[in-house]
Amino acid sequence: MLKYILKRILLVIPVLIGVTLFIYTILALAPGDPASLILGPDALPEQIIEKRIELGLDDPILVRYVTYMKDALQGDFGRSWFTGRLVFNEFFERIPYTLKLAVLITLVAAVMGVSLGILAAVKHNTPIDYSVLAFAMLFFSIPTFWLGMFLQMIFGTILGWLPVMGAATFKHYILPSFSSGSSHGASTIRITRSSMLDVLTQDYIRTARAKGGSEGWVIRNHVVRNGLLPVVTHIGLMFANVISGSLVIETVFAIPGIGSYVANAARVRDIPVVMGVIFFVGVFVAVVNLLIDFIYAFIDPRVKLE
């Protein structure tokens, strides 16, 4: 197992380097001068030159990137060019909001997707199956931001039942969780249904039925148990995807998580903030993927970690 973990870590390193180098290069080559943005329109040319030297903006891109990564590996992610605060501190102040939202979105998607996916598979080629597929297609097609604004209008503005912005209480997370969870739940429905239908055609299912097991018993003890194995992987990857793709939903609902944080930083080319978030999220996704492998191997003895 230790050999497997080391192998996965070695595979993550070049991916992380490639992603961070690509993002750093894009930010460095983007139009506009970060020094001018920091100092404002009234800054003198001498002040801008001095600021560029202070930030190292005149050094070659590769030199700047290597310097940044060397510091990052030592735990120094620098300070925001605009707020002056440590990126490490700002990130860990905001990540709890994103994690809460991601857990709730994943929970909504998993409950919706697994329950309706199983129902559609059990009722294959019936009106119930077609209705579930239509429901999944509808919510898979609706953009998350559009659904979010629609729910804000109905439950916030018109009915006044729920808050539409912020993250002060649990109620603030209900609308964004359903807005994004519905889309992810739709994809989970399709994956669950497909997996269940595949299991239903296996020989051991026919054997279990031939031995006198009731349909409900066969579904609970054989179909669901084996059919959910691919869904576990999907849900784990979905959680990582929600974390890394939280920008849209956090912007719509004004949640102060890392999505809105990195979006604001990218807009003003605050390179230390953007790079810090990319680095942390990259490591987080790698850890989640590793945990998914362990969970899958635990619930399915046929899978070996090699």
BATI-774539 format. One record per residue: x, y, z of N, C-alpha, C, CB in turn. Coordinates in pm, whole numbers, padded with zeros to 5 digits, always signed. Atoms other than C-alpha are relative to their C-alpha. Glycine has a CB too. Layout:
<rs>
XYZXYZXYZXYZ;...
</rs>
This chain:
<rs>
+00082-00121+00000+00000+00000+00000+00086+00127+00000-00093+00000+00121;-00090-00115-00003+00286+00238+00080+00057+00028-00138+00114-00023+00101;-00052-00015+00136+00427+00173-00265-00104+00067-00090+00039-00136-00057;+00108-00059+00081+00090+00261-00418-00015+00149+00030-00134-00073+00027;+00014-00141-00039+00066+00588-00219+00114+00083-00059-00001+00014+00154;-00115-00073+00056+00417+00692-00324-00013+00016-00151+00130-00073+00035;+00019-00006+00145+00335+00610-00685-00100+00107-00038-00045-00136-00053;+00102-00101+00028+00022+00827-00676+00053+00141+00024-00124-00025+00085;-00059-00131-00030+00213+01115-00516+00094+00042-00112+00075-00002+00135;-00093-00031+00109+00479+01094-00785-00074+00037-00128+00092-00119-00027;+00081-00035+00118+00206+01109-01051-00063+00138+00015-00108-00105-00022;+00064-00129-00024+00050+01416-00888+00097+00115-00021-00057+00006+00142;-00099-00109+00005+00372+01620-00878+00011+00064-00138+00136-00052+00043;-00009-00066+00132+00414+01672-01257-00129+00068-00043+00039-00101-00104;+00127-00063+00033+00043+01748-01294-00013+00134+00070-00119-00092+00037;+00008-00124-00078+00057+02009-01018+00096+00105-00055+00031-00027+00148;-00096-00094+00058+00369+02165-01168-00051+00054-00133+00137-00068-00020;+00051-00043+00131+00214+02173-01515-00114+00099+00012-00046-00119-00079;+00116-00089-00017-00111+02334-01396+00043+00135+00055-00104-00063+00093;-00042-00127-00060+00057+02595-01176+00086+00082-00095+00076-00026+00131;-00083-00073+00097+00313+02684-01444-00086+00062-00110+00104-00094-00063;+00089-00052+00104+00038+02724-01703-00077+00122+00050-00100-00110-00046;+00075-00113-00057-00173+02948-01477+00090+00119+00025-00069-00042+00131;-00094-00108-00029+00130+03151-01370+00038+00073-00129+00126-00054+00071;-00038-00061+00128+00231+03209-01733-00114+00083-00057+00040-00109-00100;+00116-00074+00050-00121+03315-01833-00015+00132+00075-00129-00084+00013;+00014-00121-00080-00138+03564-01545+00112+00099-00030+00000-00034+00149;-00114-00088+00025+00209+03700-01618-00008+00067-00137+00130-00078+00011;+00007-00054+00136+00136+03752-01989-00129+00076-00028+00013-00112-00100;+00127-00069+00020-00214+03896-01943+00023+00151-00015-00096-00028+00117;-00015-00145+00020-00260+04259-02058-00014+00076+00132-00103+00051-00101;+00009-00082-00121-00215+04530-01797+00120-00018+00090-00125-00033+00076;-00114+00000-00090+00044+04610-01536-00049-00010+00145+00087+00127-00020;+00045+00012-00140-00018+04478-01182+00044+00117+00088+00051-00129+00059;-00050-00113-00081+00196+04759-01038-00090+00122-00018+00144+00035-00039;+00089-00114+00026-00026+05020-01205-00136-00022+00065-00017+00022-00151;+00129+00030-00063-00340+04844-01080+00006+00018+00151-00044-00143-00034;-00014-00011-00146-00207+04835-00725+00008+00147+00043+00126-00075+00046;-00023-00139-00040-00098+05201-00715-00111+00094-00042+00130+00048-00058;+00110-00085+00043-00397+05339-00902+00039+00095-00112-00053+00079+00116;-00024-00085+00118-00431+05588-01190+00085+00124+00028-00131+00044-00058;-00075-00122-00033-00260+05874-01004+00147-00026+00031-00065+00069+00119;-00139+00034-00034+00070+05692-00953+00097+00060-00100+00018-00152+00007;-00105-00054+00086+00386+05850-01091+00079-00114-00064+00094+00092+00081;-00079+00104+00066+00603+05655-01340+00111-00056+00089+00062+00055-00128;-00107+00046-00088+00884+05641-01083-00054-00097+00106+00067+00120+00069;+00062+00088-00100+00648+05483-00828-00033-00136-00060-00126+00065+00057;+00035+00126+00068+00533+05223-01081+00125-00085-00021-00068+00029-00136;-00125+00073+00021+00892+05130-01167+00050-00061+00131+00108+00094-00059;-00043+00049-00132+00978+05100-00798-00085-00118+00046-00008+00114+00103;+00090+00109-00039+00673+04879-00739+00029-00126-00081-00146+00042-00019;-00031+00116+00084+00762+04653-01031+00126-00069+00049+00017+00044-00148;-00123+00058-00053+01110+04605-00889-00027-00073+00131+00108+00110+00021;+00035+00061-00129+00964+04533-00544-00068-00135-00019-00091+00093+00080;+00075+00123+00025+00732+04265-00688+00076-00098-00089-00134+00032-00063;-00078+00088+00087+00998+04122-00918-00063-00020-00136+00019-00131+00065;+00073+00017+00125+00782+04180-01226+00089+00009-00123-00108+00102-00010;-00091-00011+00114+01083+04252-01448+00088-00123-00016+00087+00123+00014;-00077+00125+00013+01240+03911-01384-00067-00091-00103+00011-00072+00138;+00060+00097+00093+01188+03631-01641-00110-00081+00069+00107-00094-00058;+00114+00072-00056+00862+03440-01593+00043-00129+00069-00102-00032-00109;-00042+00128-00058+01036+03108-01529+00073+00021+00133+00092-00075-00098;-00070-00030-00125+01261+03264-01263-00101+00034+00110+00099+00117-00019;+00103-00037-00098+00957+03415-01089-00079-00122+00045-00095+00105-00059;+00077+00120-00034+00771+03084-01105+00079-00091+00093-00040-00076-00128;-00084+00087-00083+01061+02883-00962+00013+00057+00141+00139-00019-00064;-00010-00065-00131+01101+03137-00681-00128-00018+00080+00031+00151-00016;+00129+00017-00069+00730+03118-00602-00016-00142+00051-00116+00036-00095;+00019+00140-00039+00721+02737-00597+00096-00040+00113+00020-00091-00120;-00096+00029-00106+01035+02721-00382-00053+00050+00135+00137+00063-00032;+00058-00055-00124+00870+02948-00124-00125-00076+00042-00034+00150-00019;+00125+00069-00031+00536+02766-00150+00026-00136+00065-00083-00019-00128;-00032+00130-00058+00695+02429-00076+00053+00011+00142+00102-00071-00088;-00044-00025-00137+00834+02586+00241-00112+00060+00085+00121+00094+00000;+00115-00050-00074+00486+02703+00341-00020+00150-00009+00013-00037+00141;+00013-00145+00016+00532+03065+00232-00070+00030-00133+00140+00071+00006;+00077-00028+00121+00257+03158-00015-00010+00150-00028-00139-00059+00012;-00006-00143+00025+00329+03528+00005-00120+00076+00056+00009+00025-00147;+00109-00088-00042+00096+03819+00066-00078+00049-00121+00055+00120+00080;+00082-00060+00106-00190+03954-00140+00058+00135-00038-00148+00014+00044;-00054-00128+00045-00066+04242-00353-00093+00117+00032+00027-00004-00149;+00098-00107-00021-00383+04436-00277-00038+00018+00147-00123-00027-00081;+00038-00014-00141-00475+04359+00084+00120-00001+00093-00094-00113+00040;-00119+00008-00083-00124+04294+00212-00004-00113+00102+00021+00129+00071;+00015+00109-00097-00251+03995+00414+00061-00128-00056-00148-00022+00036;-00056+00129+00041-00095+03649+00409-00105-00081-00076+00051-00078+00122;+00092+00082+00080-00253+03433+00138-00045-00122+00079+00067-00043-00133;+00032+00118-00080-00239+03133+00372-00115+00029+00095+00124-00046+00080;+00104-00037-00096-00451+03312+00632-00133+00029-00068+00043+00120+00082;+00124-00035+00071-00703+03450+00382-00067-00125-00055+00029+00099-00113;+00056+00123+00057-00745+03109+00218-00074-00080+00107+00111-00086-00063;+00061+00083-00104-00819+02928+00545-00111+00072+00075+00105-00047+00097;+00118-00070-00050-01062+03199+00649-00120-00025-00090+00028+00150+00010;+00108+00014+00098-01265+03137+00333-00037-00144-00032+00037+00070-00126;+00026+00139+00039-01233+02762+00276-00114-00064+00078+00125-00082+00017;+00114+00062-00069-01487+02670+00552-00133+00025-00070-00008+00051+00142;+00125-00030+00071-01763+02845+00354-00014-00091-00123-00004+00149-00043;+00004+00085+00119-01672+02653+00039-00021-00146+00036+00128+00015-00082;+00016+00139-00042-01645+02321+00224-00143-00029+00045+00097-00032+00114;+00140+00018-00042-01988+02365+00389-00090-00012-00122-00046+00117+00089;+00082+00001+00121-02140+02444+00052+00021-00128-00080+00030+00122-00087;-00031+00120+00079-01963+02154-00120-00061-00125+00063+00151-00017-00012;+00059+00116-00068-02078+01902+00143-00151-00004-00023+00030+00006+00152;+00146-00005+00018-02441+02017+00114-00038-00028-00145-00055+00136+00043;+00027+00026+00142-02431+02019-00267+00016-00148-00031+00094+00084-00091;-00024+00143+00023-02283+01669-00271-00108-00085+00065+00137-00040+00054;+00106+00074-00068-02542+01549-00019-00130+00005-00078-00022+00056+00142;+00122-00015+00080-02831+01688-00225+00010-00084-00127-00024+00149-00037;-00018+00074+00126-02689+01539-00545-00001-00150+00023+00131+00041-00066;-00007+00143-00027-02620+01200-00387-00137-00057+00035+00097-00028+00113;+00133+00048-00040-02963+01162-00224-00094+00000-00120-00058+00087+00113;+00087-00009+00117-03146+01282-00534+00041-00101-00107+00004+00142-00058;-00047+00084+00110-02929+01094-00783-00013-00148+00026+00141+00032-00029;+00004+00144-00031-02906+00759-00606-00143-00050+00012+00077-00028+00129;+00138+00047-00021-03271+00735-00502-00078-00004-00132-00072+00091+00100;+00074-00002+00127-03415+00840-00839+00064-00092-00103-00006+00143-00055;-00067+00091+00093-03151+00642-01030-00040-00145+00024+00150+00014+00012;+00045+00136-00033-03243+00322-00845-00145-00020-00042+00015-00027+00152;+00141+00009+00037-03613+00392-00896-00017-00017-00151-00076+00124+00047;+00010+00009+00146-03565+00444-01270+00045-00136-00051+00083+00111-00066;-00050+00130+00044-03365+00123-01305-00098-00112+00033+00136-00029+00064;+00096+00103-00042-03614-00087-01108-00127+00006-00085-00035+00017+00149;+00120-00020+00082-03902+00060-01312+00038+00023-00146-00083+00118+00052;-00054-00019+00136-03712+00030-01641-00109-00012-00107+00110-00103-00028;+00094-00004+00113-03912+00117-01956-00145+00015+00044+00014-00126-00083;+00135-00033-00046-04213+00238-01758-00013+00152+00003-00030-00063+00141;+00015-00146-00010-04363+00589-01729+00084+00062+00111-00146+00034+00024;-00084-00053-00109-04174+00630-01400+00144+00018-00049-00003-00094+00123;-00136-00008+00054-03843+00558-01574+00013+00119-00095+00036-00131-00074;-00005-00110+00096-03921+00803-01855-00010+00135+00070-00112-00014-00104;+00015-00126-00075-04028+01070-01607+00129+00039+00071-00115-00011+00102;-00127-00027-00069-03706+01037-01407+00106+00045-00100+00048-00126+00077;-00097-00039+00103-03498+01057-01726-00027+00142-00050-00004-00098-00117;+00035-00136+00043-03687+01369-01836+00040+00102+00106-00151+00010-00029;-00039-00087-00112-03631+01523-01492+00152+00021-00001-00045-00061+00135;-00146-00009+00001-03259+01445-01513+00048+00085-00117+00063-00139-00007;-00039-00077+00118-03231+01586-01864-00027+00148+00019-00073-00051-00124;+00037-00140-00023-03407+01906-01761+00102+00070+00089-00140+00009+00062;-00090-00066-00095-03187+01982-01462+00147-00008-00043-00015-00061+00138;-00136+00007+00053-02872+01870-01642+00023+00111-00103+00026-00137-00064;-00010-00100+00106-02947+02123-01918-00007+00143+00050-00109-00023-00101;+00017-00137-00052-03035+02425-01702+00132+00049+00059-00113+00005+00106;-00122-00055-00060-02731+02645-01627-00018+00027+00149+00041+00130-00071;+00008-00015-00145-02655+02660-01256-00032+00143+00041+00131-00043+00065;+00023-00140-00039-02647+03039-01243-00144+00042-00029+00097+00093-00074;+00138-00036+00034-02988+03063-01416-00096-00059+00103-00036-00051-00143;+00085+00064-00100-03148+02814-01178+00014+00071+00135+00035-00150+00014;-00023-00071-00126-02988+02996-00885-00077+00131+00006+00147+00026+00018;+00072-00128+00002-03132+03332-00989-00151-00021+00001+00041+00082-00124;+00143+00031+00001-03472+03173-01053-00047-00034+00142-00030-00118-00096;+00036+00036-00138-03478+03022-00702+00007+00122+00092+00092-00111+00052;-00008-00124-00078-03367+03356-00557-00127+00083-00017+00124+00083-00043;+00119-00080+00029-03659+03527-00727-00124-00060+00066-00021+00012-00151;+00120+00065-00053-03919+03268-00619+00000-00004+00153-00012-00142-00056;-00001+00026-00145-03813+03178-00264+00054+00116+00083+00081-00123+00029;-00053-00114-00072-03636+03500-00174-00080+00126-00020+00140+00024-00041;+00067-00128+00029-03796+03796-00349-00152-00010+00011+00038+00047-00139;+00147+00009+00004-04155+03676-00406-00056-00056+00130-00043-00089-00118;+00054+00065-00120-04218+03437-00114+00068+00048+00129+00015-00150-00013;-00071-00047-00118-03955+03574+00123+00031-00108+00102-00078+00107+00065;-00022+00111-00093-03893+03231+00274+00148-00016+00038-00052-00129-00060;-00141+00029-00021-03515+03213+00238+00087+00119-00040+00042-00124-00078;-00093-00106+00041-03221+03456+00224+00065-00034-00133+00108+00022+00109;-00053+00023+00135-03069+03500-00120+00149+00029-00011-00075+00085-00100;-00143-00031+00006-02718+03621-00038+00064-00013+00137+00022+00143-00054;-00074+00011-00125-02451+03565+00224+00013-00144+00047-00067+00082+00106;-00023+00134-00053-02351+03270+00441-00001-00001+00152+00133-00056-00052;+00000-00015-00146-02435+03370+00798-00065-00117+00072-00071+00128+00037;+00073+00108-00065-02678+03087+00877-00019-00117-00096-00137+00049+00051;+00024+00118+00084-02773+02742+00751-00099+00031-00112-00053-00116+00085;+00100-00036+00101-03069+02896+00566+00064+00060-00125-00101+00099+00058;-00067-00061+00114-02826+03086+00344+00055-00104-00098+00114+00090+00048;-00059+00104+00084-02694+02755+00209-00106-00084-00073+00087-00091+00083;+00104+00087+00058-03030+02600+00113-00014+00022-00150-00134+00025+00070;+00020-00027+00143-03084+02773-00222+00123-00033-00084-00036+00146-00019;-00116+00039+00082-02724+02743-00349+00023-00150-00004+00124+00068+00053;-00018+00146-00001-02716+02377-00242-00091-00068-00100-00026-00055+00140;+00093+00059+00096-03025+02294-00445+00027+00047-00142-00144+00033+00039;-00030-00051+00133-02919+02514-00736+00108-00083-00068+00043+00147+00007;-00110+00077+00056-02592+02332-00789-00022-00150+00017+00132+00040+00065;+00024+00142-00025-02699+02000-00635-00093-00064-00100-00055-00017+00137;+00094+00055+00099-02980+01958-00888+00073-00041-00127-00109+00103-00033;-00076+00032+00121-02738+01969-01181+00088-00123+00022+00085+00118-00042;-00084+00117-00030-02494+01727-01018-00085-00124+00028+00092+00030+00120;+00090+00111-00025-02785+01512-00904-00051-00063-00129-00116+00045+00084;+00048+00051+00130-02905+01483-01264+00102-00095-00062-00028+00117-00096;-00103+00090+00054-02573+01335-01374+00012-00127+00084+00136+00072-00007;-00005+00118-00088-02577+01103-01072-00116-00095-00029-00003+00043+00148;+00115+00084+00038-02924+00978-01172+00036-00088-00119-00123+00088-00034;-00032+00074+00122-02797+00876-01514+00104-00108+00026+00049+00095-00108;-00105+00098-00030-02486+00703-01379-00055-00114+00086+00118+00069+00071;+00058+00103-00087-02680+00521-01105-00091-00092-00079-00078+00065+00116;+00094+00080+00080-02951+00407-01345+00076-00094-00092-00093+00091-00082;-00077+00082+00092-02698+00282-01599+00071-00115+00072+00102+00086-00075;-00070+00103-00076-02499+00094-01335-00096-00107+00051+00075+00063+00118;+00099+00096-00051-02810-00066-01185-00052-00090-00112-00117+00075+00066;+00049+00080+00113-02937-00177-01525+00103-00103-00044-00037+00090-00118;-00106+00094+00036-02601-00337-01598+00004-00117+00098+00137+00072-00003;-00001+00106-00102-02612-00531-01269-00122-00091-00016+00003+00061+00142;+00123+00078+00013-02972-00642-01332+00008-00107-00108-00116+00092-00030;-00013+00098+00109-02857-00832-01643+00101-00110+00033+00042+00070-00128;-00104+00098-00035-02589-01034-01459-00062-00135+00038+00087+00053+00115;+00048+00136-00027-02620-01410-01414-00033-00022+00148+00104-00101-00045;+00024+00026-00142-02596-01398-01034-00131+00061+00048+00115+00054+00083;+00131-00056-00035-02910-01181-01023-00109-00100-00036-00023+00136-00073;+00098+00102+00040-03104-01444-01217+00007-00120+00095+00025-00046-00145;-00016+00111-00095-02960-01709-00983-00068+00031+00133+00149-00030+00023;+00062-00040-00127-03072-01516-00675-00152-00005-00009+00045+00141+00039;+00145+00006+00019-03423-01487-00818-00046-00145-00008-00041+00076-00127;+00038+00141+00016-03428-01857-00910+00000-00075+00134+00094-00070-00097;-00006+00063-00132-03342-01948-00550-00116+00039+00089+00129+00034+00068;+00120-00034-00075-03667-01792-00438+00005+00133+00073-00028-00105+00097;-00008-00131-00065-03547-01451-00322-00103+00095-00057+00140+00058-00015;+00098-00097+00048-03812-01182-00340+00070+00110-00079-00080+00062+00118;-00058-00105+00084-03760-00898-00587+00063+00110+00087-00107+00060-00093;-00054-00102-00089-03712-00649-00305+00129-00043+00066-00101+00036+00106;-00121+00052-00064-03455-00870-00131+00116-00004-00098-00026-00140+00057;-00105+00007+00104-03261-00925-00455+00054+00140-00031-00055-00065-00129;-00042-00137+00032-03255-00552-00530+00084+00059+00113-00122+00090-00027;-00072-00058-00114-03146-00454-00179+00137-00064+00021-00083-00014+00128;-00121+00071-00040-02881-00722-00126+00096-00028-00114-00038-00127+00064;-00089+00030+00112-02741-00771-00475+00011+00117-00099-00050-00123-00073;-00003-00104+00104-02841-00500-00723+00057+00131+00054-00141+00024-00055;-00044-00129-00055-02797-00192-00504+00145-00009+00048-00091+00044+00116;-00134+00014-00058-02486-00321-00329+00108+00003-00108+00011-00131+00079;-00100+00005+00107-02300-00393-00654-00013+00116-00097-00011-00131-00075;+00021-00109+00095-02456-00121-00865+00051+00134+00047-00144+00012-00031;-00044-00129-00053-02345+00159-00634+00151+00018-00001-00051+00017+00141;-00146-00012-00001-01973+00085-00668+00050+00112-00093+00063-00132-00041;-00045-00111+00085-01921+00314-00972-00052+00135+00049-00044-00022-00143;+00059-00125-00047-02147+00574-00810+00084+00060+00113-00145-00024+00050;-00087-00049-00108-01915+00598-00508+00115+00082-00058+00056-00118+00084;-00107-00073+00067-01632+00702-00738-00051+00132-00056+00062-00084-00111;+00059-00121+00059-01858+00950-00916-00026+00106+00106-00130-00034-00073;+00032-00097-00105-01971+01113-00591+00127+00061+00058-00082-00068+00112;-00126-00054-00050-01614+01147-00466+00061+00101-00095+00098-00112+00024;-00051-00094+00100-01501+01310-00789-00087+00124-00009+00009-00068-00137;+00093-00113+00004-01810+01529-00783+00031+00097+00114-00146-00048+00010;-00034-00086-00113-01716+01659-00437+00123+00084-00030+00023-00085+00127;-00121-00074+00037-01369+01753-00561-00030+00104-00107+00109-00096-00049;+00037-00092+00107-01523+01913-00869-00077+00120+00053-00084-00072-00105;+00076-00110-00060-01763+02120-00657+00094+00098+00070-00105-00054+00100;-00098-00086-00067-01470+02251-00451+00074+00086-00101+00100-00085+00081;-00082-00073+00097-01264+02346-00755-00083+00087-00093+00081-00098-00082;+00084-00078+00091-01562+02485-00949-00107+00080+00071-00064-00089-00099;+00100-00070-00082-01735+02688-00679-00023+00145-00041+00042-00004+00144;+00005-00142+00037-01691+03022-00858-00140+00049-00030+00088+00025-00120;+00129-00049+00048-02032+03050-01025-00101+00010+00113-00054-00092-00110;+00104+00003-00103-02254+02949-00733+00033+00096+00113-00018-00141+00054;-00038-00095-00105-02055+03156-00482-00020+00144-00045+00146-00022+00040;+00021-00135+00052-02077+03460-00707-00149+00035+00000+00057+00012-00141;+00144-00025+00008-02454+03427-00760-00058+00027+00139-00073-00119-00064;+00058-00012-00135-02525+03391-00386+00089+00079+00096-00025-00138+00057;-00089-00086-00080-02243+03622-00262+00053-00073+00123-00074+00126+00044;-00059+00079-00109-02083+03348-00051+00151+00026+00000-00030-00153-00018;-00142-00038-00004-01733+03453+00066+00096-00118+00006+00025+00089+00119;-00086+00117+00004-01564+03126-00027+00119+00022-00091-00077-00121-00046;-00121-00013+00080-01253+03053-00231-00030+00026-00147+00085-00125+00014;+00036-00025+00139-01438+03068-00563-00006+00148-00030-00133-00064-00033;+00010-00145+00019-01531+03434-00534+00133+00067+00034-00112+00058+00088;-00130-00055-00040-01194+03499-00365+00098-00002-00117+00058-00080+00119;-00095+00011+00110-00988+03372-00659-00049+00076-00123+00024-00147-00035;+00053-00076+00113-01221+03535-00913+00035+00148+00013-00153-00017-00011;-00036-00140-00023-01168+03878-00759+00150+00022-00016-00045+00044+00141;-00145-00012+00012-00794+03815-00741+00045-00005-00146+00070-00111+00080;-00036+00011+00142-00774+03711-01107-00036+00126-00076-00069-00120-00063;+00044-00121+00069-00963+04022-01212+00103+00113+00014-00136+00045+00055;-00100-00106-00022-00693+04248-01062+00143-00055-00009-00022+00066+00137;-00130+00065+00021-00408+04004-01139+00082-00007+00129+00079+00074-00106;-00067+00021-00129-00325+03936-00775+00060-00141-00003-00101+00017+00122;-00060+00131+00028-00087+03652-00866+00021-00085+00126+00132+00020-00069;-00018+00086-00118+00002+03534-00511-00129-00067+00047+00057+00080+00114;+00128+00057-00044-00367+03483-00428-00044-00110-00096-00108+00110+00008;+00044+00099+00099-00453+03302-00753+00086-00126+00010+00007+00058-00143;-00090+00115-00005-00147+03078-00732-00018-00079+00130+00144+00045-00014;+00021+00069-00127-00207+03001-00365-00124-00087-00002-00010+00101+00113;+00125+00076+00008-00565+02892-00428+00016-00120-00093-00116+00089-00048;-00021+00110+00094-00465+02683-00732+00083-00110+00065+00070+00052-00128;-00088+00098-00066-00192+02513-00529-00078-00082+00103+00119+00071+00067;+00076+00068-00105-00418+02432-00233-00107-00091-00058-00065+00103+00095;+00107+00079+00060-00706+02312-00449+00057-00121-00074-00085+00087-00096;-00063+00111+00069-00473+02099-00661+00039-00112+00095+00122+00048-00075;-00038+00100-00101-00337+01923-00353-00125-00066+00058+00083+00065+00113;+00124+00054-00056-00690+01882-00213-00063-00102-00094-00099+00114+00028;+00059+00092+00098-00820+01721-00534+00080-00129-00007-00008+00067-00139;-00085+00120+00004-00523+01483-00539-00026-00089+00121+00148+00040-00006;+00028+00076-00122-00591+01379-00178-00137-00068-00008+00006+00091+00124;+00134+00057+00014-00962+01327-00251+00003-00120-00094-00099+00106-00052;-00009+00112+00095-00880+01107-00551+00067-00121+00064+00078+00043-00125;-00067+00111-00069-00646+00899-00336-00094-00067+00099+00126+00051+00073;+00098+00056-00095-00915+00856-00070-00107-00081-00072-00066+00113+00082;+00100+00074+00078-01164+00748-00338+00052-00139-00035-00036+00078-00129;-00059+00130+00032-00926+00471-00444-00004-00094+00120+00145+00018-00049;+00000+00082-00121-00898+00348-00085-00141-00046+00035+00061+00077+00117;+00139+00034-00032-01274+00359-00028-00052-00106-00096-00090+00126-00006;+00047+00096+00101-01341+00173-00353+00060-00138+00027+00038+00048-00142;-00065+00129-00029-01087-00096-00262-00058-00064+00127+00151+00019+00015;+00055+00052-00125-01243-00128+00085-00137-00064-00022-00011+00113+00103;+00135+00052+00019-01600-00179-00038-00007-00107-00108-00094+00113-00035;-00003+00103+00104-01500-00399-00333+00131-00078+00012-00016+00062-00142;-00123+00078-00022-01247-00670-00235+00069-00042-00130-00030-00123+00081;-00060+00040+00127-01191-00748-00605+00104+00101-00046-00106-00016-00105;-00093-00105+00041-01003-00418-00642+00123-00005+00088-00068+00140+00008;-00125+00003-00074-00639-00429-00542+00078+00129-00027+00085-00125-00040;-00083-00119+00013-00418-00127-00476+00142-00045-00033-00003+00088+00130;-00133+00044+00043-00106-00195-00677+00072+00116-00068-00009-00122-00096;
</rs>
